[in-house]
């Protein structure tokens, strides 16, 4: 029975792979298409990683702020506890915590006016004690609430970190598979593919700007030409696709969201025939890639690992839309 199962498993494996030894070699065109597909899948995972990491950063800041507030509230609580304790000790020493009823004390006193004046002061002190005790109770309730909220945000942070790790593993796995695929090609085909993603020649300068924020973003993108693609990078030494557009517009004083699928909603949508320099141009059905339009049907973008920031035609990838930021 075990031998039968083993033979069946071997047959299934052979059927799935096409061979018991190695997958069939792809043509150069097929290798390029498959490598592109893997890099695109890695970029989609990278954008999800960027989104989760941004949420995790927000959760981490919230946890730190809550911890600071808990420490501040604990100090206030300790002060209030000290005040209440001092009042209790003073009451014990003066005997105001018990003794004869107030009406009997008034009847027996030799100086009723002085007693009544003292009673008024005692009443005010009692009101102050009541307020202090009430404040103490309020601080206890608030401190418990803050500690509970901090614990919840900490749990959220740990969950986000785990999710980011899963996306990061997908990124590295897909990218490594793409690199292995390209490296497995015979040298001429590999050189042809690598030549397609080689760094550009002399770096062109940006056209004269008009002083607008869009011109400032375009000038920044020109300055980034030739810098390497790194997953999750937002500059200044390296970028991923949405990291480049975010950094370009940040240099112009505009804060963009972190990911491609949030950047597309960061301005006014424009048609392909309305494009102007500085517009964000998006690609693929999942809106997984973005570049900065520079005019003449061209953009500056960070393509993928091994392909540094470069100028490319906007029709080299499936069009998804465009957004005018300012």
Backbone as numpy.savetxt, mean C-alpha at the origin, in Angstrom:
# Nx Ny Nz CAx CAy CAz Cx Cy Cz
-1.44 -53.73 -7.45 -2.29 -52.53 -7.45 -1.41 -51.29 -7.45
-0.36 -51.28 -6.59 0.53 -50.13 -6.53 1.23 -49.92 -7.85
1.66 -51.05 -8.50 2.34 -50.95 -9.79 1.40 -50.39 -10.84
0.14 -50.82 -10.82 -0.85 -50.31 -11.78 -1.02 -48.81 -11.63
-1.12 -48.35 -10.38 -1.28 -46.92 -10.14 -0.05 -46.15 -10.60
1.13 -46.73 -10.36 2.35 -46.05 -10.77 2.43 -45.92 -12.28
2.06 -47.00 -13.00 2.08 -46.95 -14.46 1.07 -45.96 -14.99
-0.11 -45.94 -14.34 -1.15 -44.99 -14.77 -0.68 -43.56 -14.54
-0.02 -43.33 -13.41 0.48 -41.98 -13.14 1.54 -41.57 -14.14
2.41 -42.51 -14.50 3.45 -42.19 -15.48 2.84 -41.87 -16.83
1.81 -42.64 -17.21 1.15 -42.39 -18.48 0.48 -41.03 -18.50
-0.15 -40.69 -17.38 -0.81 -39.38 -17.29 0.20 -38.26 -17.40
1.33 -38.40 -16.70 2.36 -37.37 -16.75 2.89 -37.19 -18.16
3.08 -38.33 -18.88 3.57 -38.24 -20.24 2.56 -37.55 -21.13
1.28 -37.86 -20.93 0.25 -37.24 -21.74 0.17 -35.75 -21.50
0.37 -35.33 -20.25 0.27 -33.90 -19.93 1.45 -33.13 -20.47
2.64 -33.70 -20.42 3.84 -32.96 -20.83 4.18 -33.17 -22.30
3.59 -34.20 -22.90 3.90 -34.48 -24.28 5.12 -35.38 -24.42
5.88 -35.54 -23.34 7.07 -36.38 -23.37 7.45 -36.73 -21.95
8.04 -37.87 -21.77 8.49 -38.25 -20.45 9.77 -37.56 -20.06
10.41 -36.83 -21.01 11.73 -36.25 -20.74 11.72 -34.73 -20.79
11.13 -34.13 -21.79 11.22 -32.67 -21.91 10.06 -32.15 -22.75
9.70 -30.90 -22.51 8.67 -30.28 -23.32 9.23 -30.00 -24.71
8.38 -30.01 -25.73 8.87 -29.72 -27.08 9.40 -28.29 -27.15
10.44 -28.08 -27.92 11.06 -26.76 -28.06 10.12 -25.84 -28.82
9.94 -24.63 -28.32 9.09 -23.66 -28.99 9.84 -22.99 -30.12
9.11 -22.54 -31.11 9.71 -21.71 -32.15 10.09 -20.36 -31.54
10.96 -19.58 -32.18 11.29 -18.26 -31.64 10.05 -17.39 -31.41
9.11 -17.44 -32.36 7.89 -16.64 -32.19 7.07 -17.15 -31.01
7.00 -18.48 -30.89 6.25 -19.05 -29.78 6.91 -18.76 -28.45
8.26 -18.80 -28.42 8.98 -18.50 -27.19 8.76 -17.06 -26.77
8.80 -16.15 -27.74 8.57 -14.74 -27.42 7.16 -14.53 -26.88
6.18 -15.16 -27.53 4.79 -14.99 -27.09 4.59 -15.55 -25.69
5.18 -16.70 -25.41 5.02 -17.30 -24.09 5.75 -16.49 -23.02
6.95 -16.00 -23.35 7.68 -15.16 -22.39 6.90 -13.87 -22.12
6.35 -13.28 -23.16 5.54 -12.07 -22.98 4.34 -12.36 -22.09
3.71 -13.52 -22.30 2.53 -13.88 -21.50 2.92 -14.04 -20.04
4.04 -14.69 -19.79 4.48 -14.89 -18.41 4.85 -13.56 -17.74
5.53 -12.70 -18.47 5.88 -11.40 -17.90 4.62 -10.57 -17.63
3.62 -10.69 -18.51 2.38 -9.95 -18.29 1.65 -10.47 -17.05
1.64 -11.79 -16.89 1.03 -12.37 -15.69 1.77 -11.94 -14.43
3.10 -11.86 -14.54 3.89 -11.40 -13.40 3.56 -9.95 -13.08
3.38 -9.13 -14.12 3.07 -7.72 -13.89 1.69 -7.55 -13.25
0.73 -8.37 -13.67 -0.60 -8.32 -13.04 -0.49 -8.64 -11.55
0.29 -9.67 -11.23 0.49 -10.02 -9.82 1.23 -8.92 -9.09
2.17 -8.27 -9.78 2.92 -7.18 -9.15 2.02 -6.01 -8.82
1.06 -5.70 -9.69 0.13 -4.60 -9.40 -0.76 -4.95 -8.22
-1.16 -6.21 -8.11 -1.93 -6.62 -6.93 -1.06 -6.53 -5.68
0.21 -6.91 -5.81 1.13 -6.78 -4.69 1.28 -5.32 -4.27
1.42 -4.42 -5.26 1.55 -2.99 -4.95 0.34 -2.48 -4.19
-0.87 -2.91 -4.61 -2.09 -2.47 -3.94 -2.14 -2.96 -2.50
-1.80 -4.23 -2.30 -1.84 -4.79 -0.95 -0.77 -4.17 -0.07
0.40 -3.93 -0.64 1.47 -3.31 0.14 1.08 -1.89 0.56
0.37 -1.17 -0.32 -0.09 0.17 0.04 -1.08 0.11 1.20
-1.99 -0.87 1.15 -2.93 -1.06 2.27 -2.19 -1.43 3.55
-1.18 -2.28 3.39 -0.40 -2.69 4.57 0.34 -1.51 5.19
0.85 -0.63 4.33 1.53 0.57 4.86 0.54 1.43 5.65
-0.68 1.56 5.11 -1.70 2.32 5.83 -2.07 1.67 7.15
-2.19 0.34 7.15 -2.52 -0.37 8.39 -1.39 -0.25 9.41
-0.15 -0.30 8.92 1.00 -0.18 9.84 1.02 1.21 10.49
0.76 2.25 9.69 0.72 3.61 10.25 -0.41 3.74 11.26
-1.56 3.11 10.95 -2.68 3.17 11.89 -2.35 2.46 13.20
-1.69 1.31 13.11 -1.29 0.58 14.31 -0.34 1.42 15.16
0.64 2.05 14.51 1.60 2.88 15.25 0.91 4.07 15.91
-0.03 4.69 15.18 -0.76 5.83 15.75 -1.61 5.39 16.94
-2.25 4.23 16.82 -3.06 3.73 17.91 -2.20 3.38 19.13
-1.04 2.81 18.88 -0.14 2.50 20.00 0.29 3.78 20.72
0.58 4.82 19.94 0.95 6.10 20.57 -0.21 6.65 21.39
-1.44 6.54 20.85 -2.59 7.05 21.58 -2.87 6.22 22.83
-2.66 4.91 22.74 -2.83 4.06 23.93 -1.85 4.48 25.02
-0.60 4.76 24.63 0.40 5.18 25.62 0.00 6.52 26.25
-0.50 7.44 25.42 -0.90 8.74 25.95 -2.08 8.58 26.91
-3.07 7.77 26.50 -4.25 7.56 27.35 -3.87 6.85 28.65
-2.91 5.93 28.58 -2.49 5.23 29.79 -1.85 6.20 30.78
-1.09 7.18 30.26 -0.50 8.19 31.13 -1.58 9.04 31.80
-2.60 9.44 31.01 -3.72 10.21 31.56 -4.44 9.39 32.62
-4.64 8.11 32.32 -5.33 7.23 33.27 -4.56 7.12 34.59
-3.26 6.99 34.50 -2.45 6.89 35.72 -2.54 8.17 36.55
-2.58 9.31 35.85 -2.73 10.59 36.56 -4.07 10.66 37.27
-5.15 10.24 36.56 -6.48 10.25 37.16 -6.57 9.29 38.33
-5.95 8.13 38.20 -5.95 7.17 39.31 -5.25 7.77 40.53
-4.14 8.47 40.28 -3.41 9.10 41.38 -4.26 10.14 42.08
-5.02 10.94 41.29 -5.86 11.98 41.89 -6.96 11.37 42.74
-7.60 10.31 42.23 -8.66 9.65 42.99 -8.09 9.04 44.26
-6.91 8.43 44.16 -6.29 7.84 45.35 -5.96 8.89 46.40
-5.47 10.05 45.94 -5.16 11.13 46.88 -6.42 11.63 47.59
-7.52 11.73 46.86 -8.79 12.17 47.46 -9.26 11.18 48.51
-9.16 9.91 48.18 -9.60 8.88 49.13 -8.77 8.93 50.41
-7.46 9.14 50.27 -6.60 9.23 51.45 -6.93 10.45 52.28
-7.22 11.59 51.59 -7.56 12.82 52.31 -8.88 12.64 53.07
-9.85 11.99 52.46 -11.12 11.73 53.13 -10.92 10.87 54.38
-10.05 9.88 54.25 -9.81 8.99 55.39 -9.17 9.75 56.55
-8.18 10.61 56.21 -7.49 11.35 57.26 -8.40 12.36 57.94
-9.30 13.02 57.15 -10.17 14.06 57.72 -11.41 13.49 58.38
-11.69 12.23 58.14 -12.88 11.62 58.71 -14.15 11.98 57.99
-14.06 12.60 56.79 -15.27 12.98 56.06 -15.92 11.79 55.39
-15.25 10.69 55.44 -15.84 9.53 54.80 -16.90 8.88 55.66
-17.10 9.31 56.91 -18.11 8.68 57.75 -18.42 9.57 58.95
-18.95 9.05 60.04 -19.22 9.84 61.23 -20.69 10.17 61.36
-20.98 11.28 62.10 -22.36 11.68 62.36 -23.04 12.16 61.09
-24.37 12.00 61.06 -25.10 12.54 59.91 -24.97 14.06 59.87
-25.00 14.68 58.66 -24.84 16.13 58.53 -25.84 16.93 59.37
-27.13 16.54 59.46 -28.13 17.31 60.22 -27.80 17.33 61.71
-27.33 16.19 62.23 -26.98 16.13 63.65 -25.75 16.97 63.93
-24.76 16.93 63.01 -23.57 17.74 63.20 -23.92 19.23 63.21
-24.86 19.65 62.33 -25.29 21.04 62.30 -25.96 21.43 63.62
-26.77 20.53 64.18 -27.48 20.83 65.44 -26.53 20.96 66.61
-25.43 20.21 66.60 -24.51 20.20 67.73 -23.39 21.22 67.62
-23.17 21.79 66.41 -22.03 22.68 66.24 -22.23 23.99 67.00
-21.15 24.60 67.48 -21.20 25.89 68.17 -21.22 27.04 67.18
-20.83 26.78 65.92 -20.77 27.85 64.90 -21.47 27.36 63.64
-22.81 27.44 63.60 -23.55 26.93 62.43 -23.12 27.57 61.13
-22.83 28.89 61.14 -22.43 29.55 59.88 -21.14 28.95 59.32
-20.17 28.76 60.20 -18.90 28.17 59.76 -19.13 26.75 59.24
-20.00 26.03 59.93 -20.28 24.66 59.48 -20.90 24.66 58.09
-21.87 25.58 57.88 -22.54 25.64 56.57 -21.55 26.03 55.47
-20.66 27.01 55.80 -19.63 27.37 54.80 -18.77 26.15 54.47
-18.40 25.41 55.48 -17.60 24.20 55.26 -18.35 23.16 54.47
-19.66 23.09 54.72 -20.46 22.11 53.99 -20.53 22.44 52.51
-20.62 23.77 52.20 -20.63 24.19 50.78 -19.32 23.79 50.11
-18.19 24.07 50.80 -16.89 23.69 50.23 -16.78 22.18 50.06
-17.31 21.47 51.07 -17.26 20.01 50.98 -18.09 19.52 49.81
-19.23 20.19 49.58 -20.07 19.80 48.44 -19.36 20.02 47.12
-18.65 21.17 47.03 -17.89 21.44 45.81 -16.79 20.40 45.61
-16.13 20.08 46.71 -15.08 19.05 46.63 -15.66 17.72 46.19
-16.87 17.42 46.68 -17.51 16.16 46.29 -17.84 16.16 44.80
-18.30 17.33 44.31 -18.58 17.43 42.87 -17.31 17.21 42.06
-16.21 17.81 42.54 -14.93 17.65 41.85 -14.50 16.19 41.85
-14.67 15.54 43.01 -14.34 14.11 43.08 -15.18 13.30 42.12
-16.48 13.64 42.04 -17.37 12.90 41.14 -16.92 13.06 39.68
-16.55 14.31 39.33 -16.08 14.53 37.95 -14.79 13.77 37.69
-13.90 13.78 38.66 -12.62 13.08 38.50 -12.84 11.58 38.33
-13.71 11.02 39.16 -14.02 9.59 39.06 -14.68 9.28 37.71
-15.59 10.19 37.30 -16.23 9.99 35.99 -15.23 10.01 34.86
-14.28 10.96 34.94 -13.23 11.02 33.91 -12.39 9.76 33.91
-12.10 9.23 35.12 -11.33 8.00 35.23 -12.06 6.85 34.55
-13.35 6.75 34.80 -14.13 5.69 34.15 -14.12 5.86 32.63
-14.26 7.11 32.17 -14.23 7.37 30.73 -12.90 6.97 30.10
-11.79 7.28 30.79 -10.48 6.90 30.27 -10.32 5.39 30.21
-10.84 4.69 31.21 -10.78 3.23 31.19 -11.51 2.66 29.98
-12.71 3.19 29.70 -13.49 2.72 28.56 -12.77 3.03 27.24
-12.24 4.25 27.12 -11.56 4.65 25.89 -10.28 3.86 25.68
-9.56 3.61 26.75 -8.33 2.83 26.64 -8.63 1.40 26.18
-9.69 0.81 26.72 -10.07 -0.54 26.29 -10.45 -0.55 24.82
-11.18 0.51 24.36 -11.58 0.58 22.96 -10.36 0.72 22.05
-9.43 1.58 22.42 -8.23 1.78 21.61 -7.39 0.51 21.53
-7.26 -0.19 22.66 -6.50 -1.43 22.63 -7.15 -2.47 21.74
-8.48 -2.53 21.76 -9.20 -3.47 20.90 -9.03 -3.10 19.43
-9.11 -1.80 19.13 -8.93 -1.36 17.74 -7.52 -1.64 17.26
-6.54 -1.40 18.12 -5.15 -1.66 17.74 -4.93 -3.15 17.46
-5.53 -4.00 18.27 -5.40 -5.44 18.05 -6.02 -5.84 16.72
-7.17 -5.25 16.39 -7.82 -5.55 15.12 -7.00 -5.10 13.93
-6.42 -3.87 14.02 -5.60 -3.39 12.91 -4.31 -4.19 12.78
-3.80 -4.69 13.90 -2.60 -5.52 13.84 -2.90 -6.84 13.14
-4.06 -7.42 13.42 -4.46 -8.64 12.74 -4.62 -8.39 11.25
-5.22 -7.25 10.89 -5.37 -6.87 9.48 -4.01 -6.72 8.82
-3.07 -6.09 9.52 -1.73 -5.89 8.97 -1.06 -7.22 8.69
-1.14 -8.16 9.62 -0.52 -9.47 9.41 -1.15 -10.19 8.23
-2.47 -10.08 8.08 -3.16 -10.69 6.95 -2.70 -10.08 5.63
-2.57 -8.74 5.59 -2.13 -8.07 4.38 -0.69 -8.45 4.03
0.14 -8.57 5.04 1.53 -8.98 4.77 1.58 -10.38 4.17
0.74 -11.27 4.67 0.71 -12.63 4.13 0.21 -12.61 2.69
-0.83 -11.79 2.43 -1.35 -11.70 1.06 -0.30 -11.12 0.11
0.41 -10.10 0.57 1.47 -9.52 -0.26 2.54 -10.56 -0.57
2.86 -11.38 0.41 3.84 -12.43 0.18 3.40 -13.42 -0.88
2.10 -13.74 -0.89 1.58 -14.66 -1.91 1.70 -14.05 -3.30
1.33 -12.77 -3.44 1.44 -12.11 -4.74 2.90 -12.02 -5.17
3.78 -11.73 -4.22 5.19 -11.63 -4.54 5.74 -12.96 -5.04
5.28 -14.05 -4.44 5.73 -15.38 -4.88 5.29 -15.65 -6.32
4.06 -15.22 -6.67 3.58 -15.38 -8.04 4.45 -14.57 -9.00
4.76 -13.33 -8.61 5.61 -12.48 -9.46 6.93 -13.17 -9.75
7.60 -13.61 -8.70 8.92 -14.22 -8.88 8.83 -15.52 -9.69
7.78 -16.30 -9.44 7.63 -17.55 -10.16 7.41 -17.35 -11.65
6.50 -16.42 -12.00 6.22 -16.15 -13.42 7.45 -15.56 -14.12
8.10 -14.61 -13.45 9.28 -13.98 -14.05 10.40 -14.99 -14.25
10.59 -15.87 -13.27 11.65 -16.89 -13.39 11.34 -17.85 -14.53
10.07 -18.21 -14.69 9.68 -19.10 -15.80 9.95 -18.42 -17.15
9.66 -17.12 -17.23 9.93 -16.40 -18.47 11.42 -16.36 -18.77
12.22 -16.09 -17.74 13.68 -16.06 -17.96 14.21 -17.42 -18.39
13.71 -18.47 -17.75 14.16 -19.82 -18.15 13.79 -20.12 -19.59
12.62 -19.70 -19.98 12.17 -19.94 -21.34 13.08 -19.25 -22.34
13.39 -17.97 -22.09 14.27 -17.24 -23.01 15.68 -17.83 -22.99
16.17 -18.18 -21.80 17.53 -18.72 -21.70 17.66 -20.09 -22.37
16.56 -20.80 -22.52 16.61 -22.14 -23.13 16.69 -22.09 -24.66
16.45 -20.93 -25.24 16.49 -20.81 -26.69 17.92 -20.90 -27.22
18.11 -21.39 -28.41 19.43 -21.33 -29.03 19.93 -19.88 -29.08
21.22 -19.71 -29.11 21.79 -18.37 -28.96 21.24 -17.36 -29.98
21.08 -17.69 -31.25 20.58 -16.67 -32.19 19.18 -16.17 -31.83
18.29 -17.13 -31.48 16.94 -16.72 -31.09 16.95 -15.92 -29.79
17.78 -16.35 -28.84 17.86 -15.63 -27.58 18.39 -14.22 -27.79
19.40 -14.09 -28.65 19.95 -12.76 -28.94 18.90 -11.88 -29.60
18.08 -12.49 -30.48 17.04 -11.70 -31.16 16.02 -11.18 -30.15
15.63 -12.05 -29.22 14.64 -11.61 -28.21 15.25 -10.56 -27.29
16.46 -10.80 -26.84 17.10 -9.85 -25.94 17.40 -8.54 -26.65
17.68 -8.61 -27.95 17.90 -7.38 -28.71 16.66 -6.52 -28.75
15.48 -7.16 -28.73 14.23 -6.41 -28.76 14.05 -5.60 -27.49
14.59 -6.10 -26.37 14.39 -5.40 -25.10 15.67 -4.73 -24.61
16.60 -4.51 -25.50 17.85 -3.89 -25.09 17.63 -2.42 -24.72
18.56 -1.87 -23.95 18.46 -0.47 -23.55 18.57 0.43 -24.76
17.92 1.59 -24.76 17.98 2.49 -25.89 19.38 3.09 -26.04
19.60 3.70 -27.19 20.87 4.34 -27.46 20.96 5.66 -26.72
21.57 6.69 -27.36 21.70 7.98 -26.69 20.33 8.49 -26.21
20.35 8.99 -25.01 19.08 9.40 -24.39 18.59 10.70 -25.01
17.40 10.68 -25.60 16.87 11.93 -26.17 16.38 12.86 -25.08
16.44 14.14 -25.35 15.92 15.12 -24.40 14.46 15.40 -24.67
13.73 15.86 -23.65 12.31 16.17 -23.84 12.13 17.40 -24.71
11.02 17.48 -25.40 10.74 18.70 -26.17 10.56 19.88 -25.23
10.70 21.08 -25.74 10.52 22.25 -24.87 9.16 22.21 -24.18
9.14 22.46 -22.90 7.89 22.42 -22.15 7.19 23.77 -22.14
5.93 23.74 -21.75 5.14 24.97 -21.68 4.93 25.43 -20.24
5.68 24.83 -19.31 5.55 25.20 -17.91 4.39 24.53 -17.19
3.65 23.67 -17.88 2.51 22.99 -17.26 2.98 21.81 -16.44
2.07 21.30 -15.63 2.40 20.11 -14.84 2.59 18.90 -15.75
1.81 18.81 -16.82 1.98 17.70 -17.77 3.37 17.73 -18.38
3.87 18.93 -18.73 5.21 19.04 -19.30 6.27 18.63 -18.29
6.05 18.96 -17.01 7.00 18.56 -15.97 7.03 17.04 -15.82
5.85 16.39 -15.90 5.79 14.93 -15.80 6.51 14.28 -16.98
6.31 14.83 -18.17 6.98 14.29 -19.37 8.49 14.46 -19.24
8.94 15.63 -18.77 10.38 15.86 -18.61 10.98 14.85 -17.63
10.26 14.55 -16.55 10.75 13.55 -15.60 10.89 12.20 -16.28
9.90 11.81 -17.09 9.93 10.51 -17.75 11.13 10.42 -18.70
11.41 11.50 -19.41 12.59 11.50 -20.27 13.86 11.30 -19.44
13.90 11.90 -18.28 15.06 11.74 -17.41 15.22 10.34 -16.87
14.15 9.54 -16.91 14.21 8.17 -16.40 14.58 7.15 -17.47
14.72 7.59 -18.72 15.05 6.65 -19.79 16.33 5.87 -19.47
16.27 4.57 -19.72 17.42 3.72 -19.49 17.51 3.14 -18.09
16.70 3.64 -17.15 16.74 3.10 -15.79 16.04 1.73 -15.76
16.49 0.83 -14.90 15.98 -0.56 -14.95 14.57 -0.71 -14.41
13.92 -1.75 -14.89 12.62 -2.17 -14.36 12.88 -3.06 -13.14
12.22 -2.70 -12.03 12.28 -3.52 -10.81 10.87 -3.59 -10.25
10.40 -4.81 -9.94 9.06 -4.97 -9.39 8.89 -4.10 -8.14
7.81 -3.35 -8.10 7.47 -2.57 -6.91 8.24 -1.27 -6.74
9.12 -0.94 -7.69 9.98 0.24 -7.51 9.29 1.51 -7.98
9.50 2.59 -7.25 8.92 3.89 -7.59 10.00 4.96 -7.77
11.25 4.56 -8.01 12.32 5.51 -8.24 13.12 5.78 -6.98
14.14 6.59 -7.10 14.57 7.25 -8.34 15.48 6.41 -9.22
16.01 5.29 -8.69 16.99 4.51 -9.46 16.34 3.48 -10.36
15.13 3.04 -10.05 14.45 2.01 -10.84 12.95 2.17 -10.68
12.21 1.53 -11.58 10.76 1.70 -11.60 10.07 0.43 -12.08
8.80 0.25 -11.67 7.91 -0.60 -12.45 6.98 0.35 -13.21
6.01 -0.19 -13.95 5.26 0.67 -14.87 4.47 1.75 -14.14
3.69 1.38 -13.15 2.90 2.37 -12.43 3.75 3.19 -11.48
4.89 2.63 -11.05 5.81 3.40 -10.23 6.41 4.56 -11.02
6.67 4.35 -12.33 7.21 5.41 -13.17 6.20 6.53 -13.36
4.95 6.19 -13.70 3.96 7.24 -13.92 3.64 7.99 -12.62
3.63 7.26 -11.49 3.39 7.91 -10.21 4.52 8.89 -9.90
5.77 8.47 -10.12 6.91 9.33 -9.84 6.95 10.54 -10.77
6.59 10.32 -12.05 6.60 11.43 -13.01 5.62 12.52 -12.60
4.42 12.12 -12.22 3.43 13.12 -11.82 3.70 13.66 -10.43
4.33 12.87 -9.58 4.73 13.39 -8.27 5.73 14.53 -8.44
6.62 14.42 -9.42 7.59 15.49 -9.67 6.90 16.77 -10.12
5.68 16.65 -10.64 4.90 17.81 -11.07 3.95 18.29 -9.99
4.03 17.69 -8.80 3.20 18.12 -7.68 1.84 17.48 -7.62
1.66 16.34 -8.31 0.37 15.65 -8.34 0.55 14.26 -7.74
-0.28 13.91 -6.78 -0.20 12.59 -6.12 -1.13 11.62 -6.84
-0.55 10.63 -7.50 -1.33 9.58 -8.14 -1.44 8.37 -7.23
-2.51 7.57 -7.37 -2.54 6.28 -6.66 -1.41 5.38 -7.14
-1.24 4.26 -6.47 -0.06 3.43 -6.72 -0.21 2.48 -7.90
-1.40 1.98 -8.19 -1.53 0.87 -9.13 -2.18 1.32 -10.45
-1.99 0.49 -11.47 -2.56 0.81 -12.78 -4.08 0.94 -12.71
-4.74 0.01 -12.02 -6.19 0.03 -12.04 -6.80 1.06 -11.09
-5.97 1.74 -10.29 -6.46 2.92 -9.56 -6.04 4.21 -10.28
-4.90 4.19 -10.97 -4.47 5.37 -11.72 -5.42 5.70 -12.86
-6.05 4.69 -13.45 -6.94 4.96 -14.57 -8.15 5.79 -14.14
-8.48 5.77 -12.86 -9.58 6.57 -12.36 -9.15 7.87 -11.71
-7.87 8.25 -11.88 -7.34 9.42 -11.18 -7.51 10.72 -11.95
-8.20 10.69 -13.06 -8.41 11.90 -13.84 -9.58 11.73 -14.79
-9.58 12.54 -15.83 -10.68 12.48 -16.82 -10.31 11.52 -17.94
-11.19 10.59 -18.22 -10.94 9.64 -19.32 -10.97 10.37 -20.66
-10.03 10.05 -21.52 -9.95 10.65 -22.85 -9.83 9.56 -23.90
-10.30 9.85 -25.10 -10.21 8.90 -26.19 -8.83 8.88 -26.81
-8.57 7.86 -27.58 -7.25 7.72 -28.21 -6.95 8.88 -29.15
-7.97 9.41 -29.80 -7.77 10.54 -30.70 -7.59 11.87 -30.00
-7.78 11.92 -28.68 -7.65 13.17 -27.91 -6.34 13.25 -27.13
-5.47 12.28 -27.28 -4.28 12.20 -26.42 -3.41 13.44 -26.50
-2.87 13.83 -25.36 -1.92 14.94 -25.26 -0.77 14.50 -24.36
0.42 15.09 -24.54 1.55 14.72 -23.69 1.21 14.83 -22.21
1.62 13.80 -21.46 1.34 13.73 -20.03 0.18 12.82 -19.68
-0.65 12.47 -20.68 -1.77 11.56 -20.41 -1.24 10.17 -20.04
-1.98 9.48 -19.19 -1.67 8.10 -18.84 -2.35 7.19 -19.84
-1.61 6.26 -20.41 -2.17 5.33 -21.39 -2.07 3.91 -20.82
-3.17 3.17 -20.92 -3.29 1.87 -20.27 -3.50 0.76 -21.30
-3.07 -0.45 -20.89 -3.07 -1.57 -21.84 -3.54 -2.86 -21.19
-4.02 -3.76 -22.02 -4.52 -5.08 -21.66 -5.88 -4.99 -20.97
-6.64 -6.08 -21.09 -8.01 -6.08 -20.57 -8.05 -5.92 -19.06
-7.02 -6.38 -18.37 -6.99 -6.23 -16.92 -6.38 -4.93 -16.45
-6.11 -4.01 -17.39 -5.48 -2.72 -17.09 -4.22 -2.96 -16.25
-3.35 -3.81 -16.76 -2.17 -4.22 -15.99 -0.91 -3.48 -16.38
-0.98 -2.58 -17.36 0.22 -1.85 -17.77 -0.15 -0.41 -18.08
0.80 0.51 -17.78 0.57 1.93 -18.00 1.85 2.58 -18.49
1.69 3.59 -19.34 2.80 4.40 -19.79 2.41 5.87 -19.77
3.37 6.75 -20.03 3.12 8.19 -20.07 3.23 8.64 -21.52
2.14 9.16 -22.05 2.11 9.59 -23.44 2.99 10.83 -23.62
3.78 10.85 -24.73 4.68 11.98 -24.99 4.41 12.64 -26.33
3.39 12.14 -27.07 3.05 12.73 -28.36 3.54 11.87 -29.52
2.95 12.11 -30.69 3.38 11.39 -31.88 3.11 9.91 -31.84
2.09 9.49 -31.08 1.78 8.07 -30.98 2.77 7.28 -30.15
3.55 7.97 -29.31 4.57 7.29 -28.52 4.37 7.56 -27.03
4.97 6.70 -26.24 4.92 6.81 -24.78 6.28 6.49 -24.21
6.48 6.86 -22.96 7.62 6.37 -22.19 7.05 5.44 -21.14
7.61 4.24 -21.05 7.10 3.27 -20.07 8.22 2.37 -19.58
7.94 1.69 -18.48 8.85 0.67 -17.93 8.26 -0.68 -18.32
8.83 -1.36 -19.34 8.16 -2.54 -19.90 8.13 -3.77 -19.00
9.31 -4.28 -18.61 9.39 -5.52 -17.83 10.85 -5.73 -17.45
11.14 -6.70 -16.58 12.53 -6.96 -16.22 13.39 -7.24 -17.46
14.55 -6.64 -17.51 15.42 -6.79 -18.66 15.19 -5.73 -19.71
14.07 -5.02 -19.60 13.75 -3.95 -20.55 13.67 -2.65 -19.78
14.68 -1.80 -19.85 14.68 -0.57 -19.07 13.64 0.42 -19.59
13.47 1.48 -18.85 12.52 2.53 -19.25 12.89 3.01 -20.65
11.90 3.09 -21.53 12.20 3.41 -22.91 11.00 4.07 -23.59
11.24 4.57 -24.78 10.18 5.12 -25.64 9.66 4.00 -26.52
8.34 3.92 -26.67 7.73 2.87 -27.48 6.44 3.39 -28.10
6.02 2.80 -29.21 4.72 3.19 -29.78 3.58 2.67 -28.90
2.50 3.42 -28.85 1.39 2.98 -28.00 0.60 1.84 -28.62
0.87 1.53 -29.89 0.12 0.44 -30.51 0.84 -0.89 -30.42
1.91 -0.98 -29.59 2.61 -2.26 -29.47 1.93 -3.19 -28.47
0.92 -2.70 -27.74 0.18 -3.52 -26.77 -1.31 -3.26 -26.94
-2.14 -4.21 -26.51 -3.59 -4.01 -26.62 -4.07 -2.82 -25.79
-4.75 -1.90 -26.45 -5.21 -0.65 -25.83 -6.34 -0.90 -24.84
-6.28 -0.20 -23.68 -7.34 -0.31 -22.68 -7.99 1.02 -22.36
-7.29 2.14 -22.58 -7.87 3.44 -22.28 -6.81 4.45 -21.90
-7.26 5.68 -21.65 -6.34 6.76 -21.29 -7.02 7.71 -20.32
-6.20 8.36 -19.51 -6.69 9.30 -18.49 -5.85 10.56 -18.52
-6.52 11.72 -18.46 -5.82 13.01 -18.36 -5.83 13.43 -16.90
-4.64 13.54 -16.33 -4.53 13.82 -14.91 -4.79 15.30 -14.62
-4.17 16.19 -15.38 -4.34 17.64 -15.12 -4.22 18.39 -16.44
